[in-house]
Amino acid sequence: MKTKNPTISLLKGLAIFSVVCAHCYSISAYAGEFERACSLILHNLGTLGVLVFFVVSGYLFRVTDVKSFLAKKALGICLPWLVGATAVYLYVALRKPPITLGDYVSFLFGNGSYFYYLTVLMLLYLLFLFLPFLRRTAACVAMMAITVVSVFFL
């Protein structure tokens, strides 16, 4: 029987809390500066939850058949991602033209859209697949630190 890693459980718990924060950050139009600052902090904290789940998943990530794994991800993630992002982009772009290829590709990869998490997920799959040393604890901690800094300070 496998034993559970308490650090992984703690990270998952923090990620769950973070995602809840992301969905509870709205404020009224009459809010003051303090409330607005708290709202921004909760929103940024919420952004981290998804990334923590990805990093934890990558840490636990094991693949035996690379070809089969990539084929499943292409069909199960990339194709719906492309169709969904295209539909949303066209809906938004038709209401606020112009439509350009560069803007579409940028939107597809998450710039100004909620599709950023799919870009991050696929990059982490590729990193953990082709650079297995990144699954070590030190590498995961470093990636999470970079994520925190980028979310809060960039």
N, CA, C and O atoms as a GROMACS GRO file, in nm:
protein
  616
    1MET      N    1   0.084  -0.118   0.000
    1MET     CA    2   0.000   0.000   0.000
    1MET      C    3   0.088   0.125   0.000
    1MET      O    4   0.186   0.133   0.074
    2LYS      N    5   0.053   0.220  -0.084
    2LYS     CA    6   0.129   0.344  -0.091
    2LYS      C    7   0.094   0.434   0.026
    2LYS      O    8  -0.021   0.443   0.069
    3THR      N    9   0.198   0.500   0.077
    3THR     CA   10   0.172   0.598   0.184
    3THR      C   11   0.156   0.735   0.120
    3THR      O   12   0.217   0.765   0.018
    4LYS      N   13   0.072   0.818   0.182
    4LYS     CA   14   0.048   0.952   0.130
    4LYS      C   15   0.157   1.046   0.179
    4LYS      O   16   0.203   1.037   0.293
    5ASN      N   17   0.196   1.136   0.092
    5ASN     CA   18   0.294   1.236   0.125
    5ASN      C   19   0.219   1.356   0.186
    5ASN      O   20   0.137   1.418   0.118
    6PRO      N   21   0.246   1.390   0.314
    6PRO     CA   22   0.173   1.500   0.377
    6PRO      C   23   0.199   1.636   0.310
    6PRO      O   24   0.113   1.724   0.314
    7THR      N   25   0.315   1.654   0.251
    7THR     CA   26   0.345   1.779   0.182
    7THR      C   27   0.254   1.796   0.060
    7THR      O   28   0.202   1.905   0.035
    8ILE      N   29   0.234   1.688  -0.014
    8ILE     CA   30   0.146   1.693  -0.130
    8ILE      C   31   0.003   1.723  -0.085
    8ILE      O   32  -0.066   1.803  -0.148
    9SER      N   33  -0.041   1.660   0.021
    9SER     CA   34  -0.176   1.686   0.072
    9SER      C   35  -0.190   1.832   0.116
    9SER      O   36  -0.294   1.893   0.092
   10LEU      N   37  -0.088   1.887   0.180
   10LEU     CA   38  -0.092   2.027   0.222
   10LEU      C   39  -0.098   2.120   0.101
   10LEU      O   40  -0.176   2.215   0.100
   11LEU      N   41  -0.017   2.092   0.000
   11LEU     CA   42  -0.018   2.173  -0.122
   11LEU      C   43  -0.155   2.167  -0.190
   11LEU      O   44  -0.204   2.269  -0.239
   12LYS      N   45  -0.214   2.049  -0.195
   12LYS     CA   46  -0.347   2.037  -0.256
   12LYS      C   47  -0.450   2.117  -0.176
   12LYS      O   48  -0.535   2.183  -0.235
   13GLY      N   49  -0.442   2.113  -0.044
   13GLY     CA   50  -0.533   2.189   0.040
   13GLY      C   51  -0.519   2.339   0.017
   13GLY      O   52  -0.618   2.411   0.005
   14LEU      N   53  -0.395   2.386   0.010
   14LEU     CA   54  -0.370   2.528  -0.018
   14LEU      C   55  -0.420   2.567  -0.158
   14LEU      O   56  -0.473   2.676  -0.178
   15ALA      N   57  -0.402   2.477  -0.253
   15ALA     CA   58  -0.450   2.504  -0.389
   15ALA      C   59  -0.602   2.512  -0.392
   15ALA      O   60  -0.658   2.597  -0.462
   16ILE      N   61  -0.669   2.426  -0.319
   16ILE     CA   62  -0.816   2.430  -0.312
   16ILE      C   63  -0.860   2.563  -0.252
   16ILE      O   64  -0.951   2.628  -0.304
   17PHE      N   65  -0.796   2.604  -0.143
   17PHE     CA   66  -0.828   2.732  -0.080
   17PHE      C   67  -0.805   2.846  -0.180
   17PHE      O   68  -0.885   2.939  -0.188
   18SER      N   69  -0.697   2.838  -0.253
   18SER     CA   70  -0.663   2.941  -0.351
   18SER      C   71  -0.769   2.952  -0.460
   18SER      O   72  -0.809   3.063  -0.496
   19VAL      N   73  -0.815   2.840  -0.511
   19VAL     CA   74  -0.916   2.841  -0.616
   19VAL      C   75  -1.047   2.898  -0.562
   19VAL      O   76  -1.116   2.971  -0.633
   20VAL      N   77  -1.082   2.864  -0.439
   20VAL     CA   78  -1.202   2.922  -0.378
   20VAL      C   79  -1.187   3.074  -0.370
   20VAL      O   80  -1.282   3.148  -0.399
   21CYS      N   81  -1.069   3.121  -0.330
   21CYS     CA   82  -1.044   3.266  -0.324
   21CYS      C   83  -1.064   3.331  -0.461
   21CYS      O   84  -1.117   3.442  -0.471
   22ALA      N   85  -1.020   3.263  -0.566
   22ALA     CA   86  -1.032   3.319  -0.701
   22ALA      C   87  -1.177   3.340  -0.739
   22ALA      O   88  -1.209   3.432  -0.815
   23HIS      N   89  -1.264   3.256  -0.688
   23HIS     CA   90  -1.406   3.265  -0.724
   23HIS      C   91  -1.486   3.351  -0.628
   23HIS      O   92  -1.607   3.367  -0.644
   24CYS      N   93  -1.421   3.407  -0.529
   24CYS     CA   94  -1.490   3.488  -0.428
   24CYS      C   95  -1.433   3.627  -0.416
   24CYS      O   96  -1.448   3.690  -0.311
   25TYR      N   97  -1.369   3.677  -0.517
   25TYR     CA   98  -1.298   3.804  -0.503
   25TYR      C   99  -1.378   3.926  -0.546
   25TYR      O  100  -1.325   4.037  -0.542
   26SER      N  101  -1.503   3.911  -0.587
   26SER     CA  102  -1.577   4.027  -0.634
   26SER      C  103  -1.611   4.122  -0.518
   26SER      O  104  -1.628   4.079  -0.404
   27ILE      N  105  -1.620   4.249  -0.551
   27ILE     CA  106  -1.650   4.352  -0.451
   27ILE      C  107  -1.756   4.445  -0.505
   27ILE      O  108  -1.780   4.449  -0.626
   28SER      N  109  -1.819   4.521  -0.418
   28SER     CA  110  -1.923   4.613  -0.462
   28SER      C  111  -1.861   4.739  -0.522
   28SER      O  112  -1.742   4.766  -0.505
   29ALA      N  113  -1.943   4.813  -0.592
   29ALA     CA  114  -1.898   4.937  -0.654
   29ALA      C  115  -1.862   5.043  -0.551
   29ALA      O  116  -1.791   5.139  -0.582
   30TYR      N  117  -1.911   5.026  -0.429
   30TYR     CA  118  -1.888   5.125  -0.323
   30TYR      C  119  -1.768   5.090  -0.234
   30TYR      O  120  -1.747   5.154  -0.131
   31ALA      N  121  -1.693   4.990  -0.272
   31ALA     CA  122  -1.580   4.945  -0.190
   31ALA      C  123  -1.470   5.050  -0.186
   31ALA      O  124  -1.448   5.124  -0.282
   32GLY      N  125  -1.402   5.055  -0.071
   32GLY     CA  126  -1.291   5.147  -0.054
   32GLY      C  127  -1.161   5.086  -0.103
   32GLY      O  128  -1.158   4.976  -0.158
   33GLU      N  129  -1.053   5.160  -0.082
   33GLU     CA  130  -0.920   5.115  -0.128
   33GLU      C  131  -0.878   4.984  -0.060
   33GLU      O  132  -0.822   4.896  -0.125
   34PHE      N  133  -0.904   4.972   0.070
   34PHE     CA  134  -0.865   4.850   0.141
   34PHE      C  135  -0.936   4.729   0.082
   34PHE      O  136  -0.873   4.625   0.059
   35GLU      N  137  -1.066   4.741   0.058
   35GLU     CA  138  -1.143   4.631   0.001
   35GLU      C  139  -1.094   4.596  -0.140
   35GLU      O  140  -1.086   4.479  -0.177
   36ARG      N  141  -1.062   4.699  -0.216
   36ARG     CA  142  -1.010   4.674  -0.351
   36ARG      C  143  -0.874   4.604  -0.346
   36ARG      O  144  -0.848   4.513  -0.426
   37ALA      N  145  -0.790   4.645  -0.254
   37ALA     CA  146  -0.659   4.580  -0.239
   37ALA      C  147  -0.676   4.434  -0.197
   37ALA      O  148  -0.610   4.345  -0.251
   38CYS      N  149  -0.766   4.410  -0.102
   38CYS     CA  150  -0.792   4.272  -0.058
   38CYS      C  151  -0.846   4.188  -0.174
   38CYS      O  152  -0.810   4.071  -0.189
   39SER      N  153  -0.933   4.248  -0.255
   39SER     CA  154  -0.989   4.178  -0.370
   39SER      C  155  -0.880   4.140  -0.469
   39SER      O  156  -0.879   4.028  -0.522
   40LEU      N  157  -0.788   4.232  -0.494
   40LEU     CA  158  -0.678   4.204  -0.586
   40LEU      C  159  -0.588   4.093  -0.532
   40LEU      O  160  -0.545   4.005  -0.608
   41ILE      N  161  -0.560   4.096  -0.404
   41ILE     CA  162  -0.478   3.991  -0.342
   41ILE      C  163  -0.547   3.855  -0.355
   41ILE      O  164  -0.483   3.757  -0.391
   42LEU      N  165  -0.678   3.850  -0.326
   42LEU     CA  166  -0.751   3.723  -0.338
   42LEU      C  167  -0.750   3.673  -0.482
   42LEU      O  168  -0.735   3.554  -0.507
   43HIS      N  169  -0.767   3.764  -0.576
   43HIS     CA  170  -0.765   3.724  -0.717
   43HIS      C  171  -0.629   3.666  -0.754
   43HIS      O  172  -0.621   3.560  -0.816
   44ASN      N  173  -0.521   3.733  -0.716
   44ASN     CA  174  -0.387   3.683  -0.747
   44ASN      C  175  -0.359   3.552  -0.675
   44ASN      O  176  -0.297   3.462  -0.731
   45LEU      N  177  -0.404   3.541  -0.552
   45LEU     CA  178  -0.388   3.416  -0.477
   45LEU      C  179  -0.462   3.304  -0.549
   45LEU      O  180  -0.412   3.192  -0.559
   46GLY      N  181  -0.580   3.335  -0.599
   46GLY     CA  182  -0.658   3.236  -0.671
   46GLY      C  183  -0.592   3.186  -0.797
   46GLY      O  184  -0.609   3.071  -0.835
   47THR      N  185  -0.516   3.271  -0.862
   47THR     CA  186  -0.445   3.232  -0.982
   47THR      C  187  -0.342   3.123  -0.952
   47THR      O  188  -0.314   3.038  -1.038
   48LEU      N  189  -0.287   3.125  -0.834
   48LEU     CA  190  -0.183   3.028  -0.799
   48LEU      C  191  -0.237   2.887  -0.782
   48LEU      O  192  -0.165   2.790  -0.806
   49GLY      N  193  -0.362   2.874  -0.740
   49GLY     CA  194  -0.417   2.741  -0.710
   49GLY      C  195  -0.409   2.646  -0.827
   49GLY      O  196  -0.369   2.531  -0.810
   50VAL      N  197  -0.447   2.692  -0.944
   50VAL     CA  198  -0.444   2.607  -1.062
   50VAL      C  199  -0.300   2.565  -1.091
   50VAL      O  200  -0.274   2.449  -1.122
   51LEU      N  201  -0.208   2.659  -1.081
   51LEU     CA  202  -0.068   2.628  -1.108
   51LEU      C  203  -0.012   2.529  -1.006
   51LEU      O  204   0.069   2.442  -1.041
   52VAL      N  205  -0.053   2.543  -0.881
   52VAL     CA  206  -0.007   2.448  -0.778
   52VAL      C  207  -0.057   2.308  -0.812
   52VAL      O  208   0.018   2.211  -0.801
   53PHE      N  209  -0.183   2.296  -0.855
   53PHE     CA  210  -0.234   2.166  -0.896
   53PHE      C  211  -0.151   2.108  -1.010
   53PHE      O  212  -0.121   1.989  -1.011
   54PHE      N  213  -0.114   2.192  -1.105
   54PHE     CA  214  -0.033   2.144  -1.217
   54PHE      C  215   0.103   2.096  -1.171
   54PHE      O  216   0.150   1.990  -1.214
   55VAL      N  217   0.166   2.171  -1.085
   55VAL     CA  218   0.300   2.133  -1.039
   55VAL      C  219   0.293   2.005  -0.956
   55VAL      O  220   0.378   1.917  -0.972
   56VAL      N  221   0.193   1.993  -0.870
   56VAL     CA  222   0.177   1.871  -0.791
   56VAL      C  223   0.151   1.752  -0.884
   56VAL      O  224   0.206   1.644  -0.864
   57SER      N  225   0.067   1.774  -0.984
   57SER     CA  226   0.040   1.666  -1.080
   57SER      C  227   0.168   1.627  -1.154
   57SER      O  228   0.192   1.509  -1.179
   58GLY      N  229   0.248   1.726  -1.188
   58GLY     CA  230   0.374   1.697  -1.256
   58GLY      C  231   0.471   1.621  -1.167
   58GLY      O  232   0.544   1.534  -1.214
   59TYR      N  233   0.470   1.655  -1.040
   59TYR     CA  234   0.557   1.586  -0.945
   59TYR      C  235   0.519   1.438  -0.936
   59TYR      O  236   0.605   1.352  -0.923
   60LEU      N  237   0.390   1.411  -0.944
   60LEU     CA  238   0.340   1.273  -0.935
   60LEU      C  239   0.331   1.206  -1.072
   60LEU      O  240   0.289   1.090  -1.083
   61PHE      N  241   0.369   1.277  -1.175
   61PHE     CA  242   0.354   1.237  -1.314
   61PHE      C  243   0.445   1.120  -1.350
   61PHE      O  244   0.566   1.125  -1.326
   62ARG      N  245   0.387   1.015  -1.408
   62ARG     CA  246   0.464   0.900  -1.456
   62ARG      C  247   0.403   0.854  -1.588
   62ARG      O  248   0.282   0.833  -1.597
   63VAL      N  249   0.486   0.838  -1.690
   63VAL     CA  250   0.439   0.793  -1.821
   63VAL      C  251   0.526   0.677  -1.865
   63VAL      O  252   0.649   0.681  -1.854
   64THR      N  253   0.461   0.572  -1.915
   64THR     CA  254   0.538   0.459  -1.965
   64THR      C  255   0.544   0.459  -2.118
   64THR      O  256   0.646   0.421  -2.175
   65ASP      N  257   0.436   0.500  -2.184
   65ASP     CA  258   0.431   0.502  -2.330
   65ASP      C  259   0.412   0.647  -2.377
   65ASP      O  260   0.300   0.699  -2.376
   66VAL      N  261   0.520   0.710  -2.418
   66VAL     CA  262   0.519   0.852  -2.455
   66VAL      C  263   0.428   0.877  -2.575
   66VAL      O  264   0.351   0.973  -2.575
   67LYS      N  265   0.436   0.793  -2.676
   67LYS     CA  266   0.357   0.812  -2.797
   67LYS      C  267   0.207   0.809  -2.766
   67LYS      O  268   0.131   0.894  -2.812
   68SER      N  269   0.165   0.712  -2.690
   68SER     CA  270   0.024   0.699  -2.652
   68SER      C  271  -0.020   0.817  -2.566
   68SER      O  272  -0.130   0.870  -2.583
   69PHE      N  273   0.066   0.858  -2.474
   69PHE     CA  274   0.035   0.972  -2.387
   69PHE      C  275   0.012   1.098  -2.469
   69PHE      O  276  -0.087   1.168  -2.449
   70LEU      N  277   0.103   1.127  -2.562
   70LEU     CA  278   0.092   1.248  -2.644
   70LEU      C  279  -0.031   1.243  -2.734
   70LEU      O  280  -0.097   1.345  -2.755
   71ALA      N  281  -0.063   1.124  -2.788
   71ALA     CA  282  -0.182   1.110  -2.872
   71ALA      C  283  -0.309   1.137  -2.791
   71ALA      O  284  -0.401   1.204  -2.839
   72LYS      N  285  -0.316   1.086  -2.668
   72LYS     CA  286  -0.432   1.109  -2.582
   72LYS      C  287  -0.446   1.258  -2.549
   72LYS      O  288  -0.558   1.310  -2.550
   73LYS      N  289  -0.337   1.324  -2.520
   73LYS     CA  290  -0.342   1.467  -2.485
   73LYS      C  291  -0.380   1.552  -2.606
   73LYS      O  292  -0.452   1.650  -2.593
   74ALA      N  293  -0.331   1.513  -2.723
   74ALA     CA  294  -0.367   1.588  -2.844
   74ALA      C  295  -0.517   1.578  -2.870
   74ALA      O  296  -0.581   1.678  -2.904
   75LEU      N  297  -0.572   1.460  -2.855
   75LEU     CA  298  -0.714   1.440  -2.880
   75LEU      C  299  -0.801   1.491  -2.765
   75LEU      O  300  -0.906   1.550  -2.788
   76GLY      N  301  -0.758   1.467  -2.642
   76GLY     CA  302  -0.840   1.500  -2.526
   76GLY      C  303  -0.827   1.642  -2.474
   76GLY      O  304  -0.917   1.691  -2.407
   77ILE      N  305  -0.714   1.709  -2.503
   77ILE     CA  306  -0.693   1.845  -2.453
   77ILE      C  307  -0.675   1.944  -2.567
   77ILE      O  308  -0.745   2.045  -2.573
   78CYS      N  309  -0.582   1.917  -2.656
   78CYS     CA  310  -0.547   2.016  -2.760
   78CYS      C  311  -0.662   2.043  -2.857
   78CYS      O  312  -0.688   2.159  -2.891
   79LEU      N  313  -0.731   1.939  -2.901
   79LEU     CA  314  -0.841   1.960  -2.996
   79LEU      C  315  -0.956   2.039  -2.932
   79LEU      O  316  -1.002   2.136  -2.992
   80PRO      N  317  -1.005   2.000  -2.812
   80PRO     CA  318  -1.110   2.083  -2.750
   80PRO      C  319  -1.062   2.224  -2.718
   80PRO      O  320  -1.140   2.319  -2.727
   81TRP      N  321  -0.935   2.238  -2.680
   81TRP     CA  322  -0.877   2.369  -2.652
   81TRP      C  323  -0.885   2.457  -2.777
   81TRP      O  324  -0.928   2.572  -2.771
   82LEU      N  325  -0.842   2.402  -2.890
   82LEU     CA  326  -0.843   2.477  -3.015
   82LEU      C  327  -0.986   2.516  -3.056
   82LEU      O  328  -1.010   2.631  -3.094
   83VAL      N  329  -1.078   2.423  -3.048
   83VAL     CA  330  -1.217   2.451  -3.085
   83VAL      C  331  -1.279   2.552  -2.989
   83VAL      O  332  -1.342   2.649  -3.033
   84GLY      N  333  -1.261   2.531  -2.858
   84GLY     CA  334  -1.319   2.622  -2.759
   84GLY      C  335  -1.262   2.762  -2.767
   84GLY      O  336  -1.335   2.860  -2.765
   85ALA      N  337  -1.132   2.771  -2.775
   85ALA     CA  338  -1.067   2.902  -2.782
   85ALA      C  339  -1.103   2.976  -2.910
   85ALA      O  340  -1.122   3.097  -2.909
   86THR      N  341  -1.114   2.902  -3.020
   86THR     CA  342  -1.153   2.964  -3.147
   86THR      C  343  -1.295   3.019  -3.138
   86THR      O  344  -1.321   3.131  -3.182
   87ALA      N  345  -1.386   2.941  -3.081
   87ALA     CA  346  -1.525   2.987  -3.068
   87ALA      C  347  -1.534   3.112  -2.980
   87ALA      O  348  -1.603   3.208  -3.014
   88VAL      N  349  -1.463   3.110  -2.867
   88VAL     CA  350  -1.467   3.226  -2.776
   88VAL      C  351  -1.401   3.346  -2.843
   88VAL      O  352  -1.453   3.458  -2.834
   89TYR      N  353  -1.288   3.325  -2.909
   89TYR     CA  354  -1.220   3.437  -2.976
   89TYR      C  355  -1.310   3.500  -3.082
   89TYR      O  356  -1.322   3.622  -3.090
   90LEU      N  357  -1.372   3.417  -3.164
   90LEU     CA  358  -1.459   3.471  -3.269
   90LEU      C  359  -1.577   3.546  -3.208
   90LEU      O  360  -1.616   3.650  -3.260
   91TYR      N  361  -1.632   3.494  -3.102
   91TYR     CA  362  -1.743   3.563  -3.035
   91TYR      C  363  -1.698   3.702  -2.986
   91TYR      O  364  -1.768   3.801  -3.006
   92VAL      N  365  -1.582   3.705  -2.921
   92VAL     CA  366  -1.531   3.832  -2.868
   92VAL      C  367  -1.486   3.923  -2.983
   92VAL      O  368  -1.520   4.042  -2.984
   93ALA      N  369  -1.412   3.869  -3.078
   93ALA     CA  370  -1.355   3.950  -3.185
   93ALA      C  371  -1.462   4.005  -3.278
   93ALA      O  372  -1.447   4.116  -3.328
   94LEU      N  373  -1.568   3.932  -3.301
   94LEU     CA  374  -1.674   3.982  -3.388
   94LEU      C  375  -1.747   4.099  -3.323
   94LEU      O  376  -1.805   4.183  -3.392
   95ARG      N  377  -1.744   4.103  -3.192
   95ARG     CA  378  -1.806   4.215  -3.121
   95ARG      C  379  -1.711   4.332  -3.107
   95ARG      O  380  -1.753   4.447  -3.096
   96LYS      N  381  -1.580   4.303  -3.108
   96LYS     CA  382  -1.477   4.407  -3.092
   96LYS      C  383  -1.367   4.385  -3.194
   96LYS      O  384  -1.258   4.338  -3.158
   97PRO      N  385  -1.391   4.416  -3.321
   97PRO     CA  386  -1.288   4.393  -3.423
   97PRO      C  387  -1.166   4.480  -3.397
   97PRO      O  388  -1.175   4.569  -3.312
   98PRO      N  389  -1.056   4.461  -3.462
   98PRO     CA  390  -1.032   4.376  -3.577
   98PRO      C  391  -0.989   4.235  -3.537
   98PRO      O  392  -0.947   4.211  -3.423
   99ILE      N  393  -1.000   4.145  -3.631
   99ILE     CA  394  -0.957   4.007  -3.612
   99ILE      C  395  -0.822   3.993  -3.682
   99ILE      O  396  -0.812   4.015  -3.802
  100THR      N  397  -0.719   3.956  -3.606
  100THR     CA  398  -0.587   3.934  -3.667
  100THR      C  399  -0.535   3.799  -3.622
  100THR      O  400  -0.572   3.748  -3.516
  101LEU      N  401  -0.449   3.742  -3.702
  101LEU     CA  402  -0.391   3.612  -3.670
  101LEU      C  403  -0.308   3.620  -3.542
  101LEU      O  404  -0.314   3.530  -3.458
  102GLY      N  405  -0.231   3.727  -3.528
  102GLY     CA  406  -0.148   3.744  -3.408
  102GLY      C  407  -0.231   3.753  -3.281
  102GLY      O  408  -0.197   3.692  -3.180
  103ASP      N  409  -0.341   3.828  -3.288
  103ASP     CA  410  -0.430   3.838  -3.172
  103ASP      C  411  -0.493   3.704  -3.140
  103ASP      O  412  -0.508   3.668  -3.023
  104TYR      N  413  -0.530   3.630  -3.243
  104TYR     CA  414  -0.591   3.498  -3.224
  104TYR      C  415  -0.494   3.402  -3.155
  104TYR      O  416  -0.530   3.336  -3.058
  105VAL      N  417  -0.372   3.396  -3.204
  105VAL     CA  418  -0.271   3.306  -3.145
  105VAL      C  419  -0.242   3.348  -3.001
  105VAL      O  420  -0.230   3.263  -2.913
  106SER      N  421  -0.232   3.477  -2.978
  106SER     CA  422  -0.209   3.528  -2.843
  106SER      C  423  -0.323   3.487  -2.749
  106SER      O  424  -0.300   3.444  -2.637
  107PHE      N  425  -0.447   3.502  -2.796
  107PHE     CA  426  -0.564   3.464  -2.719
  107PHE      C  427  -0.565   3.314  -2.693
  107PHE      O  428  -0.594   3.269  -2.582
  108LEU      N  429  -0.533   3.237  -2.796
  108LEU     CA  430  -0.530   3.091  -2.786
  108LEU      C  431  -0.435   3.045  -2.676
  108LEU      O  432  -0.465   2.950  -2.603
  109PHE      N  433  -0.322   3.112  -2.664
  109PHE     CA  434  -0.224   3.073  -2.563
  109PHE      C  435  -0.248   3.140  -2.427
  109PHE      O  436  -0.169   3.122  -2.335
  110GLY      N  437  -0.356   3.217  -2.416
  110GLY     CA  438  -0.395   3.265  -2.284
  110GLY      C  439  -0.376   3.411  -2.256
  110GLY      O  440  -0.406   3.456  -2.145
  111ASN      N  441  -0.328   3.488  -2.350
  111ASN     CA  442  -0.310   3.631  -2.326
  111ASN      C  443  -0.446   3.700  -2.334
  111ASN      O  444  -0.504   3.713  -2.441
  112GLY      N  445  -0.496   3.743  -2.219
  112GLY     CA  446  -0.626   3.808  -2.214
  112GLY      C  447  -0.742   3.711  -2.212
  112GLY      O  448  -0.856   3.752  -2.234
  113SER      N  449  -0.715   3.584  -2.186
  113SER     CA  450  -0.823   3.485  -2.182
  113SER      C  451  -0.798   3.387  -2.069
  113SER      O  452  -0.690   3.382  -2.010
  114TYR      N  453  -0.900   3.308  -2.040
  114TYR     CA  454  -0.885   3.207  -1.936
  114TYR      C  455  -0.821   3.079  -1.989
  114TYR      O  456  -0.815   2.980  -1.917
  115PHE      N  457  -0.774   3.079  -2.111
  115PHE     CA  458  -0.709   2.961  -2.168
  115PHE      C  459  -0.562   2.949  -2.127
  115PHE      O  460  -0.494   2.855  -2.168
  116TYR      N  461  -0.514   3.043  -2.047
  116TYR     CA  462  -0.374   3.038  -2.003
  116TYR      C  463  -0.342   2.907  -1.933
  116TYR      O  464  -0.231   2.855  -1.945
  117TYR      N  465  -0.439   2.853  -1.859
  117TYR     CA  466  -0.412   2.732  -1.782
  117TYR      C  467  -0.383   2.612  -1.872
  117TYR      O  468  -0.309   2.522  -1.832
  118LEU      N  469  -0.440   2.610  -1.993
  118LEU     CA  470  -0.411   2.500  -2.085
  118LEU      C  471  -0.269   2.512  -2.141
  118LEU      O  472  -0.202   2.411  -2.161
  119THR      N  473  -0.226   2.634  -2.165
  119THR     CA  474  -0.087   2.654  -2.208
  119THR      C  475   0.008   2.607  -2.100
  119THR      O  476   0.105   2.536  -2.128
  120VAL      N  477  -0.020   2.647  -1.977
  120VAL     CA  478   0.065   2.606  -1.864
  120VAL      C  479   0.062   2.454  -1.849
  120VAL      O  480   0.167   2.392  -1.830
  121LEU      N  481  -0.056   2.394  -1.856
  121LEU     CA  482  -0.068   2.249  -1.843
  121LEU      C  483   0.014   2.176  -1.948
  121LEU      O  484   0.088   2.083  -1.916
  122MET      N  485   0.002   2.218  -2.073
  122MET     CA  486   0.075   2.149  -2.180
  122MET      C  487   0.226   2.170  -2.166
  122MET      O  488   0.304   2.077  -2.190
  123LEU      N  489   0.268   2.290  -2.127
  123LEU     CA  490   0.411   2.313  -2.106
  123LEU      C  491   0.465   2.225  -1.993
  123LEU      O  492   0.574   2.170  -2.003
  124LEU      N  493   0.387   2.214  -1.886
  124LEU     CA  494   0.432   2.128  -1.776
  124LEU      C  495   0.434   1.981  -1.816
  124LEU      O  496   0.526   1.909  -1.777
  125TYR      N  497   0.336   1.937  -1.894
  125TYR     CA  498   0.341   1.798  -1.945
  125TYR      C  499   0.470   1.775  -2.022
  125TYR      O  500   0.539   1.676  -2.001
  126LEU      N  501   0.501   1.868  -2.112
  126LEU     CA  502   0.622   1.851  -2.193
  126LEU      C  503   0.748   1.858  -2.108
  126LEU      O  504   0.841   1.779  -2.126
  127LEU      N  505   0.752   1.952  -2.013
  127LEU     CA  506   0.869   1.962  -1.926
  127LEU      C  507   0.889   1.835  -1.845
  127LEU      O  508   1.000   1.781  -1.840
  128PHE      N  509   0.782   1.788  -1.781
  128PHE     CA  510   0.794   1.669  -1.697
  128PHE      C  511   0.816   1.543  -1.779
  128PHE      O  512   0.875   1.446  -1.731
  129LEU      N  513   0.769   1.544  -1.903
  129LEU     CA  514   0.787   1.428  -1.989
  129LEU      C  515   0.930   1.417  -2.039
  129LEU      O  516   0.990   1.310  -2.035
  130PHE      N  517   0.985   1.530  -2.086
  130PHE     CA  518   1.117   1.526  -2.148
  130PHE      C  519   1.232   1.567  -2.054
  130PHE      O  520   1.349   1.545  -2.086
  131LEU      N  521   1.199   1.626  -1.940
  131LEU     CA  522   1.300   1.661  -1.841
  131LEU      C  523   1.257   1.605  -1.705
  131LEU      O  524   1.215   1.680  -1.617
  132PRO      N  525   1.268   1.474  -1.688
  132PRO     CA  526   1.215   1.409  -1.568
  132PRO      C  527   1.278   1.458  -1.437
  132PRO      O  528   1.217   1.441  -1.331
  133PHE      N  529   1.397   1.516  -1.441
  133PHE     CA  530   1.458   1.564  -1.318
  133PHE      C  531   1.376   1.676  -1.254
  133PHE      O  532   1.391   1.704  -1.135
  134LEU      N  533   1.288   1.741  -1.334
  134LEU     CA  534   1.203   1.848  -1.280
  134LEU      C  535   1.099   1.796  -1.181
  134LEU      O  536   1.037   1.875  -1.110
  135ARG      N  537   1.080   1.665  -1.176
  135ARG     CA  538   0.983   1.609  -1.082
  135ARG      C  539   1.039   1.605  -0.940
  135ARG      O  540   0.964   1.577  -0.846
  136ARG      N  541   1.165   1.631  -0.924
  136ARG     CA  542   1.223   1.630  -0.790
  136ARG      C  543   1.171   1.747  -0.708
  136ARG      O  544   1.130   1.849  -0.763
  137THR      N  545   1.172   1.731  -0.579
  137THR     CA  546   1.116   1.831  -0.488
  137THR      C  547   1.178   1.969  -0.508
  137THR      O  548   1.105   2.068  -0.513
  138ALA      N  549   1.309   1.977  -0.518
  138ALA     CA  550   1.376   2.108  -0.531
  138ALA      C  551   1.330   2.179  -0.658
  138ALA      O  552   1.307   2.300  -0.655
  139ALA      N  553   1.316   2.107  -0.767
  139ALA     CA  554   1.272   2.169  -0.892
  139ALA      C  555   1.128   2.216  -0.880
  139ALA      O  556   1.093   2.323  -0.931
  140CYS      N  557   1.043   2.138  -0.814
  140CYS     CA  558   0.903   2.179  -0.795
  140CYS      C  559   0.894   2.304  -0.710
  140CYS      O  560   0.816   2.395  -0.739
  141VAL      N  561   0.972   2.309  -0.605
  141VAL     CA  562   0.972   2.427  -0.517
  141VAL      C  563   1.020   2.549  -0.596
  141VAL      O  564   0.963   2.657  -0.582
  142ALA      N  565   1.124   2.533  -0.676
  142ALA     CA  566   1.175   2.645  -0.756
  142ALA      C  567   1.070   2.693  -0.856
  142ALA      O  568   1.052   2.814  -0.873
  143MET      N  569   1.001   2.600  -0.922
  143MET     CA  570   0.898   2.640  -1.018
  143MET      C  571   0.782   2.710  -0.948
  143MET      O  572   0.727   2.806  -1.001
  144MET      N  573   0.745   2.664  -0.830
  144MET     CA  574   0.637   2.730  -0.758
  144MET      C  575   0.680   2.868  -0.712
  144MET      O  576   0.600   2.962  -0.714
  145ALA      N  577   0.805   2.884  -0.672
  145ALA     CA  578   0.854   3.016  -0.631
  145ALA      C  579   0.852   3.113  -0.749
  145ALA      O  580   0.813   3.229  -0.735
  146ILE      N  581   0.894   3.066  -0.865
  146ILE     CA  582   0.891   3.149  -0.986
  146ILE      C  583   0.747   3.188  -1.018
  146ILE      O  584   0.721   3.303  -1.055
  147THR      N  585   0.655   3.095  -1.003
  147THR     CA  586   0.514   3.122  -1.028
  147THR      C  587   0.461   3.229  -0.934
  147THR      O  588   0.393   3.322  -0.977
  148VAL      N  589   0.492   3.217  -0.806
  148VAL     CA  590   0.445   3.314  -0.708
  148VAL      C  591   0.499   3.452  -0.741
  148VAL      O  592   0.424   3.550  -0.740
  149VAL      N  593   0.626   3.461  -0.769
  149VAL     CA  594   0.687   3.590  -0.803
  149VAL      C  595   0.623   3.649  -0.928
  149VAL      O  596   0.593   3.768  -0.933
  150SER      N  597   0.602   3.566  -1.029
  150SER     CA  598   0.546   3.618  -1.154
  150SER      C  599   0.402   3.664  -1.138
  150SER      O  600   0.362   3.762  -1.200
  151VAL      N  601   0.324   3.595  -1.056
  151VAL     CA  602   0.184   3.634  -1.036
  151VAL      C  603   0.174   3.763  -0.957
  151VAL      O  604   0.094   3.851  -0.991
  152PHE      N  605   0.252   3.775  -0.853
  152PHE     CA  606   0.238   3.891  -0.764
  152PHE      C  607   0.320   4.012  -0.806
  152PHE      O  608   0.284   4.124  -0.772
  153PHE      N  609   0.429   3.993  -0.879
  153PHE     CA  610   0.519   4.106  -0.903
  153PHE      C  611   0.541   4.141  -1.049
  153PHE      O  612   0.603   4.243  -1.078
  154LEU      N  613   0.495   4.062  -1.142
  154LEU     CA  614   0.517   4.094  -1.284
  154LEU      C  615   0.390   4.140  -1.350
  154LEU      O  616   0.390   4.171  -1.469
   0.00000   0.00000   0.00000
